[in-house]
Amino acid sequence: MPTVVHVGPISSPGGIQTVIGTLSSNPPDGWTLETIESHSSGSYLSKLQAYNNAKKRLEELANQNNDGLIVHLHAASDYSFLRKLRLAEHAHRHGGKIVFHIHSGNIVSWLGKKDRAKKLKQRLENCKATIVCLSERWKELITPFLGKCIVSPNPIDPMHSVDASVERNPNQILLLGRNDPIKGHDFAFQIMNELKQRDSDLTLHCTGREEAPEGSTNIVALGWITKEEKVKLLQESSLLLLPSAYEGQPMVALEALACGTPVLASNALHSLPDVIHQPDEETVESWADAIEHIRGTELEVGDTLDQHSVESINEMLTSIYSSKLSSTSTSD
């Protein structure tokens, strides 16, 4: 059988890890699936070791496989993009067929600096990479920089679903994300302070922070949690806040909807289902107003998430993979 190997941050928490985990846990029929860790959150030496290990494993897979090898690399921007591009070039030299999957929410800003896009586009073309992005909107934005893209939305792990046995807490709202300024924790804390002044009984449970702000009584800091704990929080909360400065296609928003939880997201974000709410303005007061308005409303998802099912994504990706293996043209 042909092999597809997903290359990316297998053990580093985040959206790309979630996507790779979902795809590797639900392999497409007729394919052998492997994963390769390309990242380390430790020292420079540990990062270099992870990169060299990835190169070595790609060589091994290329030498072992006679039925075709698809190397599916998952990249953000900056060093993540450059590291995956070097691995793509290495895999291409050893006969791998390259799929280059862009997940970053600030990729356009990064590509637009220092005239780097022209050189990166040429390098991707040299290794005959098929570029994959997350939505039609991302396709519009990325194509002028890197050329043709194919859309493949993020898949939702089937473990995210409505569970009738879990009681929904009408006073609990949620923020899920790593401790990074782009995730908007401090802004969310300001919103909670505003709600407190309005005598609201809502409590925010948030990941990524180990401690709530000093003096706060309506914020619970959870640090980092397991996948199972995350699912339970989504199932029992009444609203997910997503005040991020930018995102590719935030997994947590899709997962919340799958669990029956409404989402209030920043106007800076796109490539999300229409059922997601957004505030009128990006102010603390407007966000607080939106939270109070959404509270108690019913979420009607309908078939919105069908395109994010594992079955749908696998069908799309295997079509890409099969096309690359059967193609003998230089355009791939």
C-alpha positions in Angstrom: 0.0 0.0 0.0 1.1 3.6 -0.6 2.2 5.5 2.5 1.3 9.0 3.7 3.5 10.5 6.4 2.4 13.6 8.3 5.3 15.8 9.4 4.8 18.5 12.0 4.6 19.2 15.8 3.3 15.8 16.9 3.9 16.5 20.6 3.7 20.3 20.9 0.2 21.4 22.0 -1.7 23.5 19.5 -4.0 23.4 16.5 -1.6 21.7 14.1 -1.0 19.0 16.6 -4.7 18.5 16.9 -5.1 18.2 13.1 -2.3 15.7 12.7 -3.6 13.7 15.7 -7.1 13.5 14.2 -5.8 12.5 10.7 -3.4 9.9 12.1 -6.1 8.4 14.4 -8.5 8.0 11.4 -6.3 6.9 8.5 -7.8 6.7 5.0 -8.7 3.2 3.6 -5.9 1.7 1.5 -3.1 3.8 2.9 -0.4 3.2 5.5 -0.1 6.2 7.7 2.9 7.4 9.7 3.9 10.6 11.6 7.2 12.3 12.0 8.0 14.8 14.8 9.7 17.9 13.4 9.6 20.2 16.4 11.0 20.5 19.9 10.0 23.2 22.4 13.3 22.8 24.2 16.8 24.2 23.4 18.3 25.0 20.1 20.2 21.7 20.2 17.0 19.8 20.8 15.3 21.6 17.9 18.2 20.7 15.7 18.1 17.1 16.8 14.3 16.9 16.0 15.0 18.3 12.5 17.8 15.8 11.8 15.8 12.9 13.1 12.9 14.0 10.8 15.3 14.0 7.8 16.7 10.6 8.7 13.2 9.1 9.0 12.1 10.5 5.7 15.0 8.9 4.0 14.2 5.6 5.7 10.6 5.7 4.5 11.6 6.7 1.0 14.0 3.8 0.8 11.5 1.3 2.2 8.5 2.3 0.2 7.9 0.9 -3.3 4.2 1.8 -3.6 4.5 5.6 -3.4 5.3 8.0 -0.5 3.3 11.1 0.1 5.0 13.5 2.5 2.3 15.8 4.0 4.0 18.7 5.8 2.1 20.9 8.2 3.5 24.4 8.5 2.7 27.7 10.2 4.8 30.7 9.3 8.3 31.9 10.1 10.7 29.2 11.2 8.0 26.6 11.0 7.5 27.3 7.3 11.2 27.4 6.5 11.9 24.2 8.5 9.1 22.3 6.7 10.2 23.6 3.3 13.8 22.3 3.9 12.2 18.9 4.9 10.1 19.0 1.7 13.1 19.6 -0.4 15.0 16.8 1.3 12.0 14.4 0.9 11.6 15.4 -2.8 15.3 14.6 -3.5 14.6 11.1 -2.1 11.5 10.5 -4.2 8.7 11.7 -1.9 5.7 13.5 -3.3 5.1 16.7 -1.4 1.9 18.2 0.1 2.6 21.5 1.8 -0.3 22.3 4.2 -0.4 25.9 5.5 -2.1 26.5 8.9 -0.9 29.9 10.0 -3.2 32.8 10.7 -0.5 35.4 9.9 1.0 33.7 6.8 0.1 36.6 4.5 1.7 39.2 6.6 4.8 37.0 6.9 5.0 36.3 3.2 4.7 40.0 2.3 7.8 41.0 4.1 11.3 41.3 2.6 10.1 40.0 -0.8 10.4 36.5 0.6 7.4 35.1 -1.2 9.0 35.0 -4.7 11.9 32.8 -3.5 9.7 30.6 -1.4 7.3 30.1 -4.3 10.2 29.0 -6.5 11.4 26.5 -3.9 8.0 25.0 -3.5 7.7 24.7 -7.3 11.1 23.1 -7.5 10.0 20.2 -5.2 6.6 20.0 -7.1 4.7 20.7 -3.9 0.9 20.8 -3.8 -0.1 23.6 -1.5 -3.1 23.1 0.8 -4.8 25.9 2.7 -7.8 25.9 5.1 -10.6 27.8 3.2 -11.6 29.6 0.1 -10.7 32.9 1.8 -7.2 31.7 2.6 -6.9 30.5 -1.0 -7.7 34.0 -2.2 -5.1 35.5 0.1 -2.3 33.0 -0.4 -2.5 32.4 -4.2 -1.0 35.8 -5.2 2.1 34.9 -3.1 2.6 31.2 -3.6 0.5 30.2 -6.6 -2.3 27.6 -6.9 -3.7 26.2 -3.6 -6.2 23.4 -2.9 -8.6 23.9 0.0 -8.9 21.3 2.7 -10.7 22.5 5.9 -9.6 21.3 9.3 -11.1 18.0 10.5 -13.0 17.6 13.8 -12.1 14.7 15.9 -15.3 12.5 16.4 -14.7 12.6 20.2 -16.2 16.1 20.1 -19.9 15.7 20.2 -23.0 16.6 22.2 -23.3 14.4 25.3 -26.8 14.5 26.8 -25.4 13.0 30.0 -23.3 16.1 30.6 -25.2 19.0 32.2 -24.7 22.4 30.6 -23.7 25.1 33.1 -25.5 28.4 32.1 -23.0 30.4 34.1 -19.8 29.0 32.8 -18.0 30.4 29.7 -14.8 29.3 28.3 -11.5 30.4 26.7 -9.2 27.7 25.4 -5.7 28.5 24.2 -2.0 28.5 25.0 -0.5 31.4 27.0 0.3 33.7 24.0 -0.6 37.3 23.6 -2.4 36.6 20.3 -4.9 34.4 22.1 -6.4 37.4 23.9 -6.4 36.2 27.6 -5.9 39.7 29.0 -8.6 41.1 26.8 -11.0 38.4 28.0 -10.1 39.2 31.6 -11.1 42.8 31.0 -14.4 41.6 29.6 -14.9 39.6 32.8 -14.2 42.6 34.9 -16.8 44.6 32.9 -19.4 41.8 33.4 -18.6 41.7 37.1 -19.3 45.4 37.3 -22.7 44.6 35.7 -23.4 42.1 38.5 -23.2 39.2 36.1 -23.0 35.7 37.6 -20.8 34.4 34.7 -17.5 32.7 35.4 -14.7 32.3 32.8 -12.7 29.1 32.8 -9.5 29.5 30.8 -6.6 27.3 29.8 -3.1 28.5 29.1 -2.8 30.6 32.3 -1.8 29.0 35.6 -3.2 31.8 37.8 -6.2 34.1 37.5 -5.5 37.9 37.8 -5.1 39.1 41.3 -8.4 40.0 42.9 -10.6 38.4 40.3 -13.5 36.3 41.5 -15.1 35.3 38.2 -12.0 33.7 36.5 -10.7 30.1 36.9 -7.3 29.5 35.5 -6.8 25.8 34.5 -3.3 25.8 32.9 -3.0 23.1 30.3 -5.5 20.3 30.2 -6.0 16.9 28.6 -8.0 16.3 25.5 -10.7 14.5 27.6 -10.9 17.4 30.0 -11.2 19.9 27.1 -14.1 17.9 25.6 -15.9 17.9 28.9 -15.4 21.7 29.4 -16.8 22.3 25.9 -19.8 20.1 26.6 -20.7 21.7 29.9 -20.0 25.4 29.1 -22.6 27.8 27.7 -20.2 29.8 25.4 -16.7 29.8 24.0 -14.8 33.1 23.7 -12.3 33.4 20.9 -10.7 36.9 21.1 -7.6 36.0 19.2 -5.7 38.5 17.1 -5.4 36.0 14.3 -6.0 32.3 13.6 -5.8 30.0 10.6 -9.0 28.1 11.2 -9.3 27.7 14.9 -9.9 24.1 15.8 -11.4 25.0 19.2 -14.2 26.9 17.5 -15.1 23.9 15.3 -14.8 21.6 18.3 -17.1 23.8 20.4 -19.8 23.8 17.7 -19.6 20.0 17.5 -20.2 19.9 21.2 -23.2 22.2 20.9 -21.5 25.2 22.4 -22.0 28.7 20.8 -18.9 30.7 19.9 -18.2 34.4 20.1 -15.2 35.2 18.0 -13.1 38.3 17.2 -14.0 40.2 14.0 -10.3 39.8 13.0 -10.9 36.1 12.3 -12.4 34.5 9.1 -12.8 31.1 7.6 -15.3 30.1 10.3 -18.9 28.8 10.0 -21.6 31.5 9.7 -23.3 30.3 12.9 -20.4 31.8 14.9 -21.2 35.1 16.7 -19.1 38.3 16.5 -19.3 41.5 18.5 -20.4 44.7 16.9 -17.1 46.3 17.9 -13.8 45.2 19.2 -14.3 46.8 22.6 -14.7 45.4 26.1 -18.2 46.8 26.3 -19.3 45.4 23.0 -18.0 42.0 23.8 -19.8 42.1 27.2 -23.0 43.1 25.4 -22.6 40.2 22.9 -22.1 37.7 25.7 -25.2 38.9 27.5 -27.2 38.7 24.2 -26.0 35.3 23.3 -26.6 33.8 26.7 -29.4 31.3 26.7 -29.8 31.2 22.9 -30.1 27.8 21.2 -27.3 26.8 18.8 -28.5 25.4 15.5 -25.6 23.9 13.5 -27.5 21.9 10.9 -25.1 20.6 8.2 -22.5 23.4 8.9 -19.9 21.0 10.1 -20.3 18.3 7.4 -17.3 19.6 5.5 -15.2 19.2 8.6 -16.0 15.5 9.2 -13.1 13.1 9.1 -14.7 11.2 6.3 -15.0 14.3 4.1 -11.5 15.4 4.8 -10.0 11.9 4.1 -11.9 11.8 0.8 -10.5 15.1 -0.2 -6.9 14.4 0.9 -6.8 10.9 -0.7 -7.9 12.5 -4.0 -4.9 14.8 -3.7 -2.5 12.0 -2.7 -3.7 9.7 -5.5 -3.4 12.4 -8.1 0.2 13.1 -7.1 1.1 9.4 -7.2 -0.4 9.0 -10.7 0.9 12.2 -12.1 4.0 12.1 -14.3 3.9 15.7 -15.3 6.2 18.4 -13.9 3.2 20.4 -12.8 2.0 17.8 -10.2 
